[in-house]
Amino acid sequence: MPDSSNVDGANAYEYIEVYNNTDQRLNFGDFHIIYRYPTGSEAIWFEGLTDIMIEPGRPLVLWVDNGKNGEETVADFNKNYGTDLVENEDIVKAPAAPAGGGMANTAERDLVIATNTNIDVAVAGYNKSTKDVYKNMGIFYHFPISSNQMIKVRDNEPATPGTVEKDLIPAELQAIAPDMKPVIPFKIRQM
């Protein structure tokens, strides 16, 4: 949700939502978000969120602290969206990047969830060939099929932080066996 209501001249309630499609709790400290520019350059966001767990079949809202919304609380976020999210349980507010700033509203960008070992898990792009960003409206993606590319299905609809519609997620959670050796079907990013 790149364009939200403003506080102090900046989008106060931008967020990225990630979903755990496995049958195991995931520690978000093992991941981060890559904010990727069309030129190929990128910035690492939401790094070092250790002990933030994503329950199986649940989303985690990553609220962008852009340097201007530092005084805003989860209660303010909940009021803006009509939600009842709990801090450090299903929503985390963290600086987007060391330099601050938020998401582009008119330019093309990719948002990537990546492992801390530089593997792109899922990539969601916006403003690629059409305008996707509208004030206080969400961009909705279907889970990747046979790749790591999220499938944009709609935009310009009310944002729903903390709620993922059933048509956007797999019918069943992916089983992770405790002794399963990792199989990485995606390309490793070069640093």
C-alpha positions as YAML, in Angstrom:
chain: A
units: angstrom
residues:
- id: 1
  name: MET
  ca: [0.00, 0.00, 0.00]
- id: 2
  name: PRO
  ca: [2.29, 2.75, -1.28]
- id: 3
  name: ASP
  ca: [0.06, 5.85, -0.94]
- id: 4
  name: SER
  ca: [-1.77, 6.51, 2.33]
- id: 5
  name: SER
  ca: [-3.10, 9.38, 4.39]
- id: 6
  name: ASN
  ca: [-0.41, 11.93, 5.21]
- id: 7
  name: VAL
  ca: [1.11, 13.05, 8.50]
- id: 8
  name: ASP
  ca: [3.72, 15.82, 8.47]
- id: 9
  name: GLY
  ca: [3.64, 15.88, 4.66]
- id: 10
  name: ALA
  ca: [4.42, 12.19, 4.12]
- id: 11
  name: ASN
  ca: [2.45, 8.95, 3.74]
- id: 12
  name: ALA
  ca: [1.92, 7.83, 7.34]
- id: 13
  name: TYR
  ca: [0.42, 4.37, 6.85]
- id: 14
  name: GLU
  ca: [2.26, 2.71, 3.97]
- id: 15
  name: TYR
  ca: [2.74, -1.00, 4.48]
- id: 16
  name: ILE
  ca: [3.83, -4.25, 2.88]
- id: 17
  name: GLU
  ca: [2.01, -7.44, 3.81]
- id: 18
  name: VAL
  ca: [3.67, -10.86, 3.72]
- id: 19
  name: TYR
  ca: [1.89, -14.19, 4.13]
- id: 20
  name: ASN
  ca: [3.21, -17.47, 5.55]
- id: 21
  name: ASN
  ca: [1.95, -20.23, 3.24]
- id: 22
  name: THR
  ca: [3.76, -22.99, 5.16]
- id: 23
  name: ASP
  ca: [2.64, -25.22, 8.02]
- id: 24
  name: GLN
  ca: [5.51, -23.94, 10.23]
- id: 25
  name: ARG
  ca: [6.09, -20.71, 12.15]
- id: 26
  name: LEU
  ca: [8.57, -18.51, 10.29]
- id: 27
  name: ASN
  ca: [10.97, -16.11, 11.97]
- id: 28
  name: PHE
  ca: [10.97, -12.93, 9.89]
- id: 29
  name: GLY
  ca: [14.51, -12.36, 11.17]
- id: 30
  name: ASP
  ca: [15.53, -14.88, 8.49]
- id: 31
  name: PHE
  ca: [14.15, -12.58, 5.76]
- id: 32
  name: HIS
  ca: [14.05, -8.97, 4.67]
- id: 33
  name: ILE
  ca: [12.38, -6.85, 2.01]
- id: 34
  name: ILE
  ca: [14.22, -5.65, -1.09]
- id: 35
  name: TYR
  ca: [12.96, -2.37, -2.53]
- id: 36
  name: ARG
  ca: [14.08, -2.69, -6.15]
- id: 37
  name: TYR
  ca: [14.33, 0.05, -8.74]
- id: 38
  name: PRO
  ca: [13.86, -0.59, -12.50]
- id: 39
  name: THR
  ca: [17.55, 0.22, -13.00]
- id: 40
  name: GLY
  ca: [18.44, -2.88, -10.98]
- id: 41
  name: SER
  ca: [19.64, -1.01, -7.92]
- id: 42
  name: GLU
  ca: [17.99, -1.92, -4.65]
- id: 43
  name: ALA
  ca: [17.72, -1.12, -0.97]
- id: 44
  name: ILE
  ca: [17.28, -3.60, 1.88]
- id: 45
  name: TRP
  ca: [14.30, -2.84, 4.13]
- id: 46
  name: PHE
  ca: [12.95, -4.46, 7.30]
- id: 47
  name: GLU
  ca: [16.25, -6.09, 8.11]
- id: 48
  name: GLY
  ca: [17.05, -7.59, 11.51]
- id: 49
  name: LEU
  ca: [13.50, -8.11, 12.76]
- id: 50
  name: THR
  ca: [14.54, -11.04, 14.94]
- id: 51
  name: ASP
  ca: [11.94, -12.86, 17.00]
- id: 52
  name: ILE
  ca: [9.06, -11.59, 14.86]
- id: 53
  name: MET
  ca: [7.19, -14.78, 14.08]
- id: 54
  name: ILE
  ca: [4.68, -15.30, 11.28]
- id: 55
  name: GLU
  ca: [2.20, -18.01, 12.17]
- id: 56
  name: PRO
  ca: [1.22, -20.62, 9.56]
- id: 57
  name: GLY
  ca: [-1.50, -19.33, 7.24]
- id: 58
  name: ARG
  ca: [-1.26, -15.79, 8.65]
- id: 59
  name: PRO
  ca: [-0.08, -12.45, 7.30]
- id: 60
  name: LEU
  ca: [2.39, -10.02, 8.84]
- id: 61
  name: VAL
  ca: [1.98, -6.31, 8.17]
- id: 62
  name: LEU
  ca: [5.28, -4.45, 7.74]
- id: 63
  name: TRP
  ca: [4.47, -0.80, 8.42]
- id: 64
  name: VAL
  ca: [6.92, 1.61, 6.81]
- id: 65
  name: ASP
  ca: [8.46, 4.11, 9.25]
- id: 66
  name: ASN
  ca: [9.49, 6.77, 6.75]
- id: 67
  name: GLY
  ca: [11.01, 9.20, 9.23]
- id: 68
  name: LYS
  ca: [7.97, 11.49, 9.28]
- id: 69
  name: ASN
  ca: [5.48, 9.14, 10.96]
- id: 70
  name: GLY
  ca: [7.61, 8.18, 13.96]
- id: 71
  name: GLU
  ca: [5.06, 9.47, 16.46]
- id: 72
  name: GLU
  ca: [2.21, 7.45, 14.93]
- id: 73
  name: THR
  ca: [1.22, 4.35, 16.90]
- id: 74
  name: VAL
  ca: [-0.35, 1.03, 16.00]
- id: 75
  name: ALA
  ca: [-3.57, 2.47, 17.46]
- id: 76
  name: ASP
  ca: [-3.34, 5.27, 14.86]
- id: 77
  name: PHE
  ca: [-2.70, 2.70, 12.11]
- id: 78
  name: ASN
  ca: [-5.69, 0.65, 13.27]
- id: 79
  name: LYS
  ca: [-7.90, 3.75, 13.33]
- id: 80
  name: ASN
  ca: [-6.86, 4.66, 9.78]
- id: 81
  name: TYR
  ca: [-7.75, 1.21, 8.40]
- id: 82
  name: GLY
  ca: [-10.47, 0.09, 10.83]
- id: 83
  name: THR
  ca: [-8.35, -2.84, 11.98]
- id: 84
  name: ASP
  ca: [-7.36, -4.34, 15.32]
- id: 85
  name: LEU
  ca: [-3.76, -5.40, 14.69]
- id: 86
  name: VAL
  ca: [-1.42, -6.16, 17.60]
- id: 87
  name: GLU
  ca: [2.10, -4.68, 17.62]
- id: 88
  name: ASN
  ca: [4.93, -7.23, 17.17]
- id: 89
  name: GLU
  ca: [2.34, -9.96, 16.64]
- id: 90
  name: ASP
  ca: [0.68, -9.21, 13.31]
- id: 91
  name: ILE
  ca: [2.12, -5.74, 12.62]
- id: 92
  name: VAL
  ca: [5.66, -4.41, 12.90]
- id: 93
  name: LYS
  ca: [6.68, -0.79, 12.41]
- id: 94
  name: ALA
  ca: [10.28, -0.40, 11.33]
- id: 95
  name: PRO
  ca: [12.37, 2.04, 9.32]
- id: 96
  name: ALA
  ca: [12.09, 1.17, 5.66]
- id: 97
  name: ALA
  ca: [15.74, 1.86, 5.07]
- id: 98
  name: PRO
  ca: [18.61, 3.46, 6.96]
- id: 99
  name: ALA
  ca: [18.11, 6.64, 4.91]
- id: 100
  name: GLY
  ca: [14.37, 6.73, 5.64]
- id: 101
  name: GLY
  ca: [11.79, 7.48, 3.00]
- id: 102
  name: GLY
  ca: [8.88, 5.43, 1.78]
- id: 103
  name: MET
  ca: [7.46, 3.80, -1.31]
- id: 104
  name: ALA
  ca: [7.22, 5.53, -4.68]
- id: 105
  name: ASN
  ca: [3.69, 6.52, -5.66]
- id: 106
  name: THR
  ca: [4.16, 7.07, -9.40]
- id: 107
  name: ALA
  ca: [7.36, 5.24, -10.35]
- id: 108
  name: GLU
  ca: [7.79, 1.54, -11.13]
- id: 109
  name: ARG
  ca: [9.11, -0.60, -8.27]
- id: 110
  name: ASP
  ca: [9.50, -4.23, -7.20]
- id: 111
  name: LEU
  ca: [9.00, -5.35, -3.61]
- id: 112
  name: VAL
  ca: [10.87, -8.59, -2.94]
- id: 113
  name: ILE
  ca: [10.79, -10.85, 0.08]
- id: 114
  name: ALA
  ca: [14.25, -12.39, 0.24]
- id: 115
  name: THR
  ca: [16.16, -14.64, 2.57]
- id: 116
  name: ASN
  ca: [19.18, -13.32, 4.41]
- id: 117
  name: THR
  ca: [21.25, -15.53, 2.08]
- id: 118
  name: ASN
  ca: [20.18, -13.45, -0.97]
- id: 119
  name: ILE
  ca: [17.48, -15.70, -2.40]
- id: 120
  name: ASP
  ca: [14.41, -13.96, -3.83]
- id: 121
  name: VAL
  ca: [11.38, -15.81, -2.47]
- id: 122
  name: ALA
  ca: [8.60, -13.69, -3.99]
- id: 123
  name: VAL
  ca: [8.55, -10.56, -6.16]
- id: 124
  name: ALA
  ca: [5.59, -8.16, -6.42]
- id: 125
  name: GLY
  ca: [5.88, -5.30, -8.89]
- id: 126
  name: TYR
  ca: [3.75, -2.20, -9.20]
- id: 127
  name: ASN
  ca: [3.30, 0.64, -11.71]
- id: 128
  name: LYS
  ca: [4.93, -1.57, -14.37]
- id: 129
  name: SER
  ca: [2.74, -0.88, -17.41]
- id: 130
  name: THR
  ca: [-0.27, 0.76, -15.79]
- id: 131
  name: LYS
  ca: [-0.92, 2.94, -12.77]
- id: 132
  name: ASP
  ca: [-1.50, 0.73, -9.71]
- id: 133
  name: VAL
  ca: [-1.18, 3.23, -6.87]
- id: 134
  name: TYR
  ca: [-4.22, 5.11, -5.56]
- id: 135
  name: LYS
  ca: [-4.58, 7.02, -2.29]
- id: 136
  name: ASN
  ca: [-5.53, 4.66, 0.59]
- id: 137
  name: MET
  ca: [-6.17, 1.82, -1.84]
- id: 138
  name: GLY
  ca: [-4.45, -1.55, -1.91]
- id: 139
  name: ILE
  ca: [-2.77, -3.57, -4.63]
- id: 140
  name: PHE
  ca: [-3.68, -7.25, -4.42]
- id: 141
  name: TYR
  ca: [-1.57, -10.17, -5.64]
- id: 142
  name: HIS
  ca: [-2.14, -13.90, -6.10]
- id: 143
  name: PHE
  ca: [0.56, -16.25, -4.85]
- id: 144
  name: PRO
  ca: [3.23, -17.22, -7.40]
- id: 145
  name: ILE
  ca: [2.65, -20.25, -9.61]
- id: 146
  name: SER
  ca: [5.78, -22.09, -10.83]
- id: 147
  name: SER
  ca: [7.97, -19.03, -10.24]
- id: 148
  name: ASN
  ca: [8.63, -16.39, -7.62]
- id: 149
  name: GLN
  ca: [6.62, -13.68, -9.43]
- id: 150
  name: MET
  ca: [3.47, -12.60, -7.62]
- id: 151
  name: ILE
  ca: [0.46, -12.15, -9.92]
- id: 152
  name: LYS
  ca: [-1.29, -8.78, -9.63]
- id: 153
  name: VAL
  ca: [-5.04, -9.37, -9.71]
- id: 154
  name: ARG
  ca: [-6.49, -6.00, -8.77]
- id: 155
  name: ASP
  ca: [-5.77, -2.53, -7.45]
- id: 156
  name: ASN
  ca: [-7.70, 0.59, -6.48]
- id: 157
  name: GLU
  ca: [-9.68, -1.32, -3.83]
- id: 158
  name: PRO
  ca: [-9.78, -0.56, -0.11]
- id: 159
  name: ALA
  ca: [-6.64, -1.75, 1.66]
- id: 160
  name: THR
  ca: [-7.16, -4.66, 4.08]
- id: 161
  name: PRO
  ca: [-4.06, -4.91, 6.32]
- id: 162
  name: GLY
  ca: [-4.04, -8.13, 8.33]
- id: 163
  name: THR
  ca: [-6.67, -9.82, 6.15]
- id: 164
  name: VAL
  ca: [-5.84, -11.89, 3.09]
- id: 165
  name: GLU
  ca: [-8.70, -12.91, 0.81]
- id: 166
  name: LYS
  ca: [-9.04, -16.66, 0.19]
- id: 167
  name: ASP
  ca: [-8.77, -16.27, -3.60]
- id: 168
  name: LEU
  ca: [-5.24, -14.88, -3.20]
- id: 169
  name: ILE
  ca: [-3.68, -17.70, -1.17]
- id: 170
  name: PRO
  ca: [-3.06, -21.42, -1.77]
- id: 171
  name: ALA
  ca: [-5.88, -23.78, -0.79]
- id: 172
  name: GLU
  ca: [-3.50, -25.73, 1.46]
- id: 173
  name: LEU
  ca: [-0.45, -24.77, 3.46]
- id: 174
  name: GLN
  ca: [2.87, -26.06, 2.15]
- id: 175
  name: ALA
  ca: [4.10, -28.87, 4.40]
- id: 176
  name: ILE
  ca: [7.65, -28.47, 5.64]
- id: 177
  name: ALA
  ca: [9.20, -31.68, 6.97]
- id: 178
  name: PRO
  ca: [11.61, -31.08, 9.87]
- id: 179
  name: ASP
  ca: [14.36, -33.14, 8.22]
- id: 180
  name: MET
  ca: [13.68, -31.84, 4.70]
- id: 181
  name: LYS
  ca: [16.76, -30.64, 2.85]
- id: 182
  name: PRO
  ca: [16.23, -27.24, 1.27]
- id: 183
  name: VAL
  ca: [15.47, -27.09, -2.42]
- id: 184
  name: ILE
  ca: [15.87, -23.59, -3.79]
- id: 185
  name: PRO
  ca: [14.10, -23.31, -7.14]
- id: 186
  name: PHE
  ca: [14.86, -19.61, -7.58]
- id: 187
  name: LYS
  ca: [17.83, -17.68, -8.84]
- id: 188
  name: ILE
  ca: [20.33, -16.39, -6.29]
- id: 189
  name: ARG
  ca: [20.81, -12.63, -6.48]
- id: 190
  name: GLN
  ca: [24.31, -11.32, -7.02]
- id: 191
  name: MET
  ca: [25.37, -8.60, -4.60]
...
